[in-house]
Amino acid sequence: MGAPWRRLPDLMRETRILMGMPITVDIGGEPSTLIRSVFDYFEQVDRRFSTYRTDSEISAINRGDVPVKDWSGEMMDVLALAERTRNETGGFFDIHKADGSLDPSGIVKGWAIRNAAEIVRQADVCDFFIEAGGDIQCSGKNASGEDWSVGIRNPFKTDEIIKVIYPRGRGVATSGIYARGQHIYNPHGFGDPITDIVSLTVIGSDVLEADRFATAAFAMGRDGILFIEQAPSLEGYVVDVNGRATPTSGFGDLCKP
């Protein structure tokens, strides 16, 4: 005899512009309260880490207004993660800018999404989807009772989906130049822009793992997909400047519904 049929809670979707990007949350349970809590959290992250806000903690740190002993625990956690990622990627991920200031935005997004997902889980909601600027953490099923699916866009024609993957609880992050223009540079090449690839999607055990390696791997250019291939917990899919796609060896398993 099969398992008893269980109706999934209706999922509520809401999108807001926060942290300079669209953030979408789909969750079940008590959406009016829980969704508000999730967006409140993203607002707190923006107030602390935005380099575009003069009143943020990171801006105060970069001005030299806050001694290290007064840095928040969240700031210390993110900076420690950034340093760990710099070491693990041979320096291809580096939050230090040429002028000596710090810009942790390359790791904050994935960190914030992961923490937002934990807020949802602590509310005993297991079916959810959180996306911020193309980086995604999902869990459980969608409103139709099916696994969440994520489309990878064609970087040359962004209204076209070239691959569909089923993360099944894993995190997804994409780095590229098609949405924001050239903003990722090779830190070992005198700040040279990356010109041989245009999009790199990374799938990790959670969105933080995917996000913190996606930017670094993109900065490696064509060698980035080899770095992802050699990382046992990561899979990836890169599109080069000629439109040729290269997946890691385990990527195909993620495309199976």
N, C-alpha and C positions, 0 to 999 in steps of 0.2 A: 504494500500500500504506500502511495506516495506521501510526501510531506504535506501537511495541511496548507491550503491556499491562504496567503497573507496579502492583503491589500497594502500596497505601499502608500505612505502619506503623500498627499498632493505636494508637489515641489513648487516653491515660489521663487521667481527669478527677479532680481533687481540689479540694475547697473547704475553706478555713480562714477563721476570723474573725481578721482583722488590720487594723490602722489603724482600728478601730472599725466595720468593715464586712465582709461576705462577699467573699472573693477566690477566684475559680475559675480554674484553669489546666487546659487540655487541650493536651497535646503528644504527639508521637511520639518515636521514638528510644529513649533510655535514661531512662524516666520517673522511676525511683527516685532517680537522681542529679540529673537536670536539674530536676525539679519541686522537689526540696529546695533547690536553688540559687536558684530563683525566689522561693520563699517566704522563704528566708533574706534575700534582698535586700529584700523588703517589710518584714521585721522591722527591718532596719537603717534603712530610711526612717522607720518609725514611731518608732524610738528617737531619731532626729535631729529630726523635724519635728512630732511630736505636741504640740499645745498642752494636752493633758490629762495629760501626763506631766511631773512636776516635774523629772525627771532628763534631759529632752530638751534638745538644744542650743537650740531656739527658746525654750523656757521660761527657760533661763539667760540668753539674750539679752534677753528681755523683762524679766527682773529686773535687768538691768544688770550681770550677773556676768561677762560675756565681752566684752572690748574688740574692736572691729571687726577689728583686725589678727589676731585669733585665730579669727575665724569660719572654718568649714570651706569648702573649695572648692565642695562641693555646695550649702551654704547660699548662698554668693555667686551661684552659677549660678541658683538658684531665685528669689532676690530680684531679680536682673537681669531674668529672664524676667517677673516680676511687674510691674516698672517699665515694661518694654517694652509689656506688655499694657495697662497703665494708659494709656500714651500713645496706643496704637493704638485704644483704645475711648473716648477722650474722658473718661477718669476713671471710667467705669462699672465697671471692675474696679479694686479698690483693697484691698490687704491691710492697710492701716492702720486700726485700730479706733479708736473714739471716745476710748478711754483712752490712746491713743498707742502701744499694743502692736502687734505684727505677728502676723497670722494668715495664713500662706501656704497653708492647706489648700485654697483654691479653685483652686490650680494644681498642688499637689504630686501629687495623685492621677494626673492625666494624665501628668505628668512621670515618675512612678514606673512606670506601666504601659508607657510608651514605652521606658524603660530596661530593664525586665524583658523586653520583647519582643526587645531587642537581645541580651540574655544568651542567649535561645533561638536567635536567628539565628546567633550566634557558635559555637553548638554544631552548626551545619550542619543545623538542623531548620527546614524551611520550612512545615510544616503545624501551626498552633497557634492557640489562642484564649485570650486572657487578659481576664478581666472583673473589675473592682473597683468595687463600689458602683454598677453600672449603666453604667460607662464601659468601652469595649471596644477592644482591638486584636486583629485576627485576620489570618491569612495562609494562603495555600494552600487546602487542601481539608479537609473533615471526614473522619471514619472511613468514610463511605459514598462518598467520592470526589467529593463535591459542594461547591459554594461554601458557605462559612459564611453563615448567615442570622441576622439580629438582629430581634427583635420589639420594636415600640414599644407600650408598655402604654397602655391607656385610663386616664387619671389619675383618672377617676371610678369605675372598676371595675377594679382593678389585676390581676385574674385574667383579663382580656380583652385580647387583642392586636388593635390597630386597624390597624397597618401592619407589613409585613415588608420589610426591606431587605437587600440583598446588598452589603456594604461592599467586598469584593474588595481587601483590603489597606488600606483606609482606616480611620480611627479614628472612633469614635462616642461621643458624650457627651450626657447628658441632665441638664438642670436643671429642678427643679420643687419644688412644695410638698406633693405627695401622699404622699411617703415620709417626709420629715423634718419636715413642717410648715413654717411660715413662717420661713425662715432667709436669704432673699435680699432686700435692701433697695435702694432707689434712693439712691445716695450723693449725688445732687444734689437730693434732695427731703427733706432734714432727717431722713433715716433712715426715710422712709415705706415700708411694706411694699408689695410688688407684688400687686395684687389683680385685674388685668384678664386675666392669663394664668395657667395652672396647670402647663403642661409645655412645654418647648422642647428638641428634639433637634437636635444639630448634628453634621454629618459633615464631617471635615476630612482633609487629606492623611495625618495620623496622629492618634493619640488626644490627644497634647498640643495640637495645633492645635485640635482639636474642643473639648477641655476648657477651654482658657484663654479661648475666646470664648463658650462656652455660658453661663457664669455672668453674664458682662457683658451678653450679649444678653438674658438673662432679666431682669436689672435694668433694662433699657430698657422693659420692658412690651411693649405692642403694637408699638412701633417696633423691637423686637429682630429680628423676622423681616426687616424692611427692611434692617437692618444686615447680616444674614447674606446676603441676596440681593445686596447690592452688593459683597460680598467674593468675588473670583473663585475662590478655592480652597475655599469653603464651601458647603454645602447645609443646609437646615434644615426642620423641621416643628414648628409651634406649635399648641397647643390652648388656646383662650381659656376664660374663666370660664363661658361659655355652651355650651361643648362644641363650638364651631366650630373646625375645623382649617384651617390655612393652610400650604401647602408653598412652598418656593422653586421657581423655574422649572425647575431641573434635578433636583429631588428624584425625580420620577417615573422617571428612568432608573435610579435605585438600587433600584427596586422590581421590576425585571425579572430573573427568574432566569436 
